[in-house]
Amino acid sequence: MSGQKSHKVTMLGSGLIGMFYTMTLHNQRGSDRVHAVYSRREERANEFAEEWNIPHATTDLAEAINHPDTDVVVIGLPNNLHLKAVELAAEAGKAILCTKPLGRTAAEAKVMLDLVENAGVFGGYLEDLVYPPKTLKALESVQNGALGKILWVRSRETHPGPHSDWFWDLEQAGGGAIVDMGCHCIEIIRNFVGKNNKPLEVMCWADTLVHPIDAEDHGIALIRFESGAMGQFEVSWAFRGGMDLRDEVSGSEGTIWLNHWLRTGFEMFTSVGQGGYVAEKAEGDTGWLFPVGDEVAELGYRDMFLDMFNAIDEDREPLETFYDGYVVNTIIDACYKSAKSKQWETVELDDWRGEAEAVDTQADQSDDERLAHLKDELMPDGRMKRIFRDRETGEIIERVEENS
């Protein structure tokens, strides 16, 4: 690609996310490599460096970030360590790519946003589930008007629970299933309803139904946007059968259904097992299995890092920025507030940068200017039934046209 540069990356974190990120980077553009890795445990840092042929490994966060040969810092750490890592990376003047959620709270996310912007460094929000190929294609269709006005978006992520200990600790994570997975769903919803569409208020239910923890392991929320569109998310840490990732988009002119993980297009039954790892959050390797051909691509990591590094090279904003991460955190804060109050709670956005969207004031088309067209439906006998509302009287009128 014209103008492409080679980047050396400091990878903060050696867990599942650090592994997915490194796997993607080393097989992506070809010129970007992880050059230094930080892990909280020396043994793990050295193992990770050896596995991925990384020259430098350390348990010193500042040393990793300030490594003289790296120009990009990728944060794949527990949520409570994001702020410190962003602070050090901004001071070092390096481009920063941070995993989701940006912060444990909106206040924490806003500090990180300000740090990046005040330092004048690149800030990318690593929200991978906006980037799966199917999602990018669906977003393109929506932006091209294929669904008309977006009315309702539903996003669901459920699985048997997180893979690392810190997720289960309220202080380190900042919450449970909502902050862990609801952040994915919220940003998927925002992309489909439009990022200029201001989130206004939230109604949320959350509870701890299965696990002996302080945080919630289930959550459902409704998000009302300025356009009138409704977002809905469902998250669970106790869903059995693997990881269920689904999105539904309803518009005035169409519908999109996306099923990312439990129905991958690859279905296999085995009574003896396939001999190892199947896919993220799969609970076993016997019975009906849904393997994934290219896991990092299907989860969006490939296109996410392609966008991020091309954006760095082209001096532009990526699809997902630190500001997006901040907006997501404000919605999550409202969710937790609503779960406690059991009523609608306002999304408190101290910094709203969305542009007001144009409102379509054109009258509905009909064969009579007084009548607003509601619906047409072809009946089994071939006749066309048309339904209208009288603008002046409010009367609902039904007309049936004989088959010609």
C-alpha positions as CSV (number, residue, x, y, z in Angstrom):
1,M,0.0,0.0,0.0
2,S,1.3,3.4,-0.9
3,G,2.7,5.3,2.1
4,Q,2.7,2.2,4.3
5,K,5.3,2.3,7.1
6,S,6.8,-0.3,9.3
7,H,5.8,-0.1,12.9
8,K,7.4,-1.8,16.0
9,V,4.9,-2.4,18.7
10,T,5.0,-2.6,22.5
11,M,2.4,-5.2,23.5
12,L,1.1,-4.7,27.0
13,G,-0.5,-8.0,28.1
14,S,0.3,-11.6,27.4
15,G,-3.2,-13.2,27.9
16,L,-5.8,-14.3,25.4
17,I,-6.2,-10.8,24.0
18,G,-2.5,-10.1,23.8
19,M,-2.2,-13.4,22.0
20,F,-5.0,-12.6,19.5
21,Y,-3.5,-9.1,18.9
22,T,0.0,-10.5,18.3
23,M,-1.2,-13.3,16.1
24,T,-3.1,-10.7,14.0
25,L,-0.3,-8.2,13.8
26,H,2.3,-10.8,12.8
27,N,0.1,-12.0,9.9
28,Q,-1.5,-8.7,8.9
29,R,0.3,-6.1,6.8
30,G,3.6,-7.9,7.0
31,S,5.6,-4.9,8.1
32,D,4.3,-4.4,11.7
33,R,5.9,-6.6,14.5
34,V,5.6,-6.8,18.2
35,H,9.1,-5.8,19.4
36,A,8.5,-5.7,23.2
37,V,6.1,-7.4,25.4
38,Y,5.0,-6.6,29.0
39,S,3.5,-9.2,31.3
40,R,2.9,-9.1,35.0
41,R,4.7,-12.4,35.5
42,E,8.3,-12.9,34.3
43,E,7.8,-16.5,33.3
44,R,4.8,-15.6,31.1
45,A,6.6,-12.7,29.6
46,N,9.5,-14.9,28.5
47,E,7.2,-17.6,27.3
48,F,5.2,-15.2,25.2
49,A,8.3,-13.6,23.7
50,E,9.8,-16.9,22.7
51,E,6.5,-18.1,21.2
52,W,6.1,-15.1,19.0
53,N,9.7,-14.3,18.4
54,I,9.6,-11.0,20.2
55,P,13.1,-9.6,21.0
56,H,12.3,-7.9,24.3
57,A,10.3,-9.1,27.3
58,T,9.8,-7.3,30.7
59,T,7.7,-7.1,33.8
60,D,8.3,-3.3,34.0
61,L,5.4,-1.4,32.5
62,A,7.4,1.9,32.0
63,E,10.3,0.1,30.4
64,A,8.1,-1.7,27.9
65,I,6.3,1.5,26.9
66,N,9.5,3.6,26.7
67,H,11.4,1.0,24.7
68,P,13.5,3.2,22.2
69,D,12.7,1.0,19.2
70,T,8.9,1.0,19.4
71,D,6.5,3.7,18.2
72,V,3.1,2.1,18.9
73,V,1.7,0.9,22.3
74,V,-1.1,-1.7,22.3
75,I,-2.9,-2.1,25.6
76,G,-4.3,-5.5,26.3
77,L,-4.3,-5.2,30.1
78,P,-6.9,-5.5,32.8
79,N,-9.3,-2.5,32.9
80,N,-7.7,-1.0,36.1
81,L,-4.3,-0.7,34.4
82,H,-5.5,1.2,31.2
83,L,-5.2,4.6,32.7
84,K,-1.6,4.2,33.9
85,A,-0.6,2.7,30.6
86,V,-2.2,5.5,28.6
87,E,-0.6,8.1,30.8
88,L,2.9,6.6,30.3
89,A,2.4,6.1,26.5
90,A,1.1,9.6,26.0
91,E,4.1,11.0,27.9
92,A,6.3,8.9,25.6
93,G,4.6,10.5,22.6
94,K,3.7,7.1,21.1
95,A,0.5,6.1,19.2
96,I,-1.8,4.3,21.6
97,L,-4.3,1.5,20.8
98,C,-6.4,0.4,23.8
99,T,-8.6,-2.6,24.2
100,K,-12.2,-2.3,25.2
101,P,-13.6,-1.0,27.5
102,L,-11.6,2.2,27.5
103,G,-12.2,2.8,31.2
104,R,-14.0,1.3,34.2
105,T,-16.1,4.5,34.3
106,A,-16.8,7.5,32.0
107,A,-14.7,9.7,34.3
108,E,-11.7,7.4,33.9
109,A,-12.3,7.2,30.1
110,K,-12.5,11.0,29.9
111,V,-9.1,11.4,31.6
112,M,-7.6,9.0,29.0
113,L,-9.2,10.8,26.1
114,D,-7.8,14.1,27.4
115,L,-4.4,12.6,27.9
116,V,-4.2,11.5,24.3
117,E,-5.6,14.7,22.8
118,N,-3.4,17.0,24.9
119,A,-0.3,15.0,24.0
120,G,-1.3,15.1,20.3
121,V,-0.8,11.3,19.9
122,F,-2.9,8.8,17.9
123,G,-5.6,7.1,20.0
124,G,-7.4,4.1,18.6
125,Y,-10.2,2.2,20.5
126,L,-9.8,-1.6,19.9
127,E,-13.5,-2.5,19.6
128,D,-13.0,-5.7,17.5
129,L,-16.7,-6.6,17.2
130,V,-17.4,-3.6,15.0
131,Y,-14.9,-5.0,12.5
132,P,-16.0,-8.5,11.5
133,P,-16.3,-8.7,7.7
134,K,-20.0,-9.4,7.9
135,T,-20.5,-6.4,10.2
136,L,-18.5,-4.1,8.0
137,K,-20.6,-5.2,5.0
138,A,-23.8,-4.7,7.0
139,L,-22.7,-1.2,8.1
140,E,-22.0,-0.3,4.5
141,S,-25.5,-1.4,3.4
142,V,-27.1,0.6,6.2
143,Q,-25.0,3.7,5.4
144,N,-26.0,3.4,1.7
145,G,-29.7,3.5,2.8
146,A,-30.6,-0.1,2.2
147,L,-32.7,-0.3,5.4
148,G,-34.1,3.2,5.3
149,K,-34.4,4.8,8.7
150,I,-32.9,2.7,11.5
151,L,-35.5,2.0,14.1
152,W,-34.2,-0.7,16.4
153,V,-30.9,-2.5,16.9
154,R,-30.4,-5.6,19.1
155,S,-27.0,-6.9,20.0
156,R,-26.3,-10.1,22.1
157,E,-23.2,-11.5,23.5
158,T,-23.4,-14.5,25.9
159,H,-20.9,-17.2,26.9
160,P,-20.0,-19.3,29.9
161,G,-17.8,-16.7,31.5
162,P,-14.4,-14.9,31.1
163,H,-11.1,-16.6,30.7
164,S,-9.0,-14.7,33.2
165,D,-9.2,-14.1,36.9
166,W,-9.3,-10.3,36.9
167,F,-12.6,-10.2,34.9
168,W,-14.3,-11.6,38.0
169,D,-12.9,-9.0,40.4
170,L,-15.2,-5.9,40.7
171,E,-12.4,-3.5,41.5
172,Q,-10.1,-4.5,38.7
173,A,-12.8,-4.8,36.0
174,G,-15.2,-2.0,37.1
175,G,-18.2,-4.3,36.7
176,G,-19.3,-7.6,35.4
177,A,-20.9,-8.8,32.2
178,I,-22.1,-5.3,31.2
179,V,-18.7,-3.6,31.3
180,D,-17.1,-6.8,29.8
181,M,-19.5,-7.5,26.9
182,G,-22.1,-4.7,27.0
183,C,-19.4,-2.4,25.8
184,H,-19.2,-4.5,22.5
185,C,-22.9,-4.4,22.1
186,I,-23.3,-0.7,22.7
187,E,-20.7,0.3,20.1
188,I,-22.2,-2.1,17.6
189,I,-25.6,-0.4,18.2
190,R,-24.0,3.1,17.9
191,N,-22.5,2.2,14.5
192,F,-25.8,1.0,13.1
193,V,-28.0,3.9,14.5
194,G,-25.3,6.4,13.6
195,K,-22.6,7.9,15.8
196,N,-24.1,11.4,15.4
197,N,-27.3,10.0,17.0
198,K,-27.0,11.1,20.6
199,P,-27.8,8.5,23.3
200,L,-30.3,10.1,25.7
201,E,-31.4,7.6,28.3
202,V,-31.1,4.0,29.5
203,M,-33.3,1.4,31.2
204,C,-31.3,-1.5,32.5
205,W,-31.8,-4.7,34.5
206,A,-28.7,-6.5,35.9
207,D,-28.4,-9.3,38.4
208,T,-26.0,-12.0,39.8
209,L,-27.8,-15.2,39.1
210,V,-25.2,-17.9,39.0
211,H,-21.7,-17.0,40.3
212,P,-20.7,-16.0,43.8
213,I,-19.2,-12.7,42.8
214,D,-19.9,-9.0,43.6
215,A,-20.5,-8.0,40.0
216,E,-23.4,-8.9,37.7
217,D,-23.3,-12.0,35.6
218,H,-26.4,-11.0,33.5
219,G,-27.7,-7.8,32.0
220,I,-30.3,-6.4,29.6
221,A,-30.6,-2.8,28.6
222,L,-32.6,-0.4,26.4
223,I,-30.9,2.7,25.0
224,R,-33.0,5.5,23.6
225,F,-31.4,7.7,20.9
226,E,-32.2,11.2,19.8
227,S,-33.7,9.9,16.5
228,G,-36.2,7.8,18.4
229,A,-34.2,4.6,17.6
230,M,-34.0,2.0,20.3
231,G,-30.9,0.0,21.1
232,Q,-31.1,-3.3,23.0
233,F,-28.4,-5.4,24.4
234,E,-28.3,-8.8,26.2
235,V,-25.3,-10.1,28.0
236,S,-24.6,-13.2,30.2
237,W,-21.7,-15.0,31.8
238,A,-23.7,-18.2,32.2
239,F,-24.9,-19.1,28.7
240,R,-24.1,-22.7,28.0
241,G,-23.0,-24.0,24.6
242,G,-20.2,-21.7,23.6
243,M,-20.3,-18.0,22.7
244,D,-23.4,-16.5,21.1
245,L,-22.8,-13.4,19.1
246,R,-25.8,-12.0,17.2
247,D,-26.9,-8.6,15.9
248,E,-30.3,-7.6,14.5
249,V,-31.0,-4.3,12.7
250,S,-34.5,-3.2,11.8
251,G,-35.2,-0.2,9.5
252,S,-38.1,1.3,7.8
253,E,-37.1,-0.4,4.5
254,G,-35.3,-3.6,5.6
255,T,-33.8,-5.9,8.1
256,I,-30.4,-7.4,8.8
257,W,-29.7,-10.5,10.9
258,L,-26.1,-11.4,11.8
259,N,-25.0,-14.6,13.6
260,H,-21.3,-14.6,14.1
261,W,-20.2,-17.5,16.2
262,L,-22.7,-20.4,17.0
263,R,-23.6,-20.7,13.3
264,T,-20.3,-20.2,11.5
265,G,-21.2,-22.1,8.4
266,F,-18.9,-24.9,9.6
267,E,-20.9,-27.5,11.5
268,M,-19.4,-30.8,12.6
269,F,-20.5,-33.7,14.8
270,T,-17.9,-35.9,16.5
271,S,-18.4,-38.6,19.2
272,V,-14.7,-39.0,19.9
273,G,-13.5,-35.3,19.8
274,Q,-11.6,-33.3,17.3
275,G,-8.4,-33.3,19.3
276,G,-8.1,-29.9,20.9
277,Y,-9.2,-26.2,20.6
278,V,-12.4,-25.5,18.7
279,A,-13.1,-21.8,19.0
280,E,-13.1,-19.2,21.8
281,K,-15.5,-20.1,24.6
282,A,-16.3,-23.5,23.2
283,E,-17.1,-25.8,26.1
284,G,-15.8,-29.0,24.7
285,D,-14.7,-30.8,21.5
286,T,-17.4,-33.6,21.2
287,G,-20.9,-33.5,19.9
288,W,-22.0,-30.8,17.6
289,L,-19.2,-28.3,17.0
290,F,-19.0,-25.0,15.2
291,P,-15.3,-24.5,14.3
292,V,-14.0,-21.2,12.9
293,G,-11.8,-21.1,9.9
294,D,-10.0,-17.9,10.7
295,E,-10.8,-16.9,14.2
296,V,-9.0,-13.5,14.4
297,A,-10.6,-12.5,11.1
298,E,-14.1,-13.6,12.1
299,L,-13.8,-11.7,15.4
300,G,-12.7,-8.5,13.6
301,Y,-9.1,-8.3,14.7
302,R,-7.7,-8.4,11.2
303,D,-9.7,-5.5,9.8
304,M,-9.5,-3.6,13.1
305,F,-5.7,-3.5,13.0
306,L,-5.6,-2.9,9.3
307,D,-7.8,0.2,9.9
308,M,-5.7,1.3,12.9
309,F,-2.3,1.1,11.3
310,N,-3.5,2.5,8.0
311,A,-5.0,5.4,9.9
312,I,-1.7,6.1,11.7
313,D,0.1,6.1,8.3
314,E,-2.5,8.2,6.6
315,D,-2.8,10.7,9.5
316,R,-6.6,10.2,9.9
317,E,-9.0,9.0,12.5
318,P,-9.8,5.3,12.6
319,L,-13.4,4.0,12.7
320,E,-13.1,3.6,16.5
321,T,-11.4,6.4,18.5
322,F,-10.8,7.1,22.2
323,Y,-13.8,9.4,22.0
324,D,-16.0,6.4,21.0
325,G,-14.7,4.6,24.0
326,Y,-15.6,7.5,26.2
327,V,-19.2,7.6,24.8
328,V,-19.5,3.8,25.4
329,N,-18.5,4.3,29.1
330,T,-21.1,7.0,29.6
331,I,-23.8,4.6,28.4
332,I,-22.4,1.9,30.7
333,D,-22.5,4.3,33.7
334,A,-26.1,5.0,32.9
335,C,-26.8,1.2,32.7
336,Y,-25.4,0.6,36.2
337,K,-27.3,3.6,37.6
338,S,-30.5,2.4,36.1
339,A,-30.0,-1.2,37.3
340,K,-29.9,0.2,40.9
341,S,-32.7,2.8,40.5
342,K,-34.9,0.5,38.4
343,Q,-35.9,3.5,36.2
344,W,-34.8,5.3,33.1
345,E,-31.5,7.2,33.7
346,T,-30.0,10.0,31.6
347,V,-26.8,9.3,29.7
348,E,-24.5,12.1,31.1
349,L,-22.3,13.2,28.2
350,D,-20.2,16.1,29.3
351,D,-18.5,16.2,25.9
352,W,-20.8,15.5,22.9
353,R,-19.3,15.9,19.5
354,G,-22.0,14.5,17.3
355,E,-23.4,16.7,14.5
356,A,-27.2,17.2,14.5
357,E,-28.6,15.0,11.7
358,A,-31.0,16.4,9.2
359,V,-34.7,15.6,9.9
360,D,-36.8,14.4,6.9
361,T,-39.9,16.5,6.9
362,Q,-41.2,15.3,3.6
363,A,-44.8,14.2,3.7
364,D,-45.5,10.5,3.1
365,Q,-46.2,9.7,-0.5
366,S,-49.8,8.7,-1.3
367,D,-52.3,9.1,-4.1
368,D,-54.1,11.7,-1.9
369,E,-52.1,14.5,-0.1
370,R,-54.6,14.2,2.8
371,L,-53.8,10.5,3.3
372,A,-50.6,9.2,4.9
373,H,-49.6,5.9,3.5
374,L,-49.2,3.2,6.2
375,K,-48.8,-0.1,4.3
376,D,-49.4,-2.2,1.2
377,E,-49.9,-5.9,1.3
378,L,-50.6,-8.4,-1.5
379,M,-53.3,-10.8,-0.4
380,P,-53.5,-14.6,-1.2
381,D,-56.2,-14.0,-3.8
382,G,-53.9,-11.5,-5.7
383,R,-55.7,-8.3,-4.5
384,M,-53.6,-5.4,-3.1
385,K,-54.7,-4.1,0.3
386,R,-53.6,-0.5,1.0
387,I,-53.9,1.2,4.4
388,F,-53.9,4.9,5.0
389,R,-54.4,7.4,7.8
390,D,-56.4,10.6,7.3
391,R,-54.0,13.4,8.4
392,E,-56.9,15.7,9.5
393,T,-59.3,13.3,11.2
394,G,-56.9,10.5,12.3
395,E,-59.3,7.9,10.6
396,I,-57.6,4.7,9.4
397,I,-58.8,3.9,5.9
398,E,-58.4,0.5,4.1
399,R,-58.6,0.2,0.3
400,V,-58.5,-3.0,-1.7
401,E,-57.5,-2.9,-5.3
402,E,-58.7,-5.8,-7.5
403,N,-56.1,-7.8,-9.4
404,S,-55.8,-6.4,-12.9
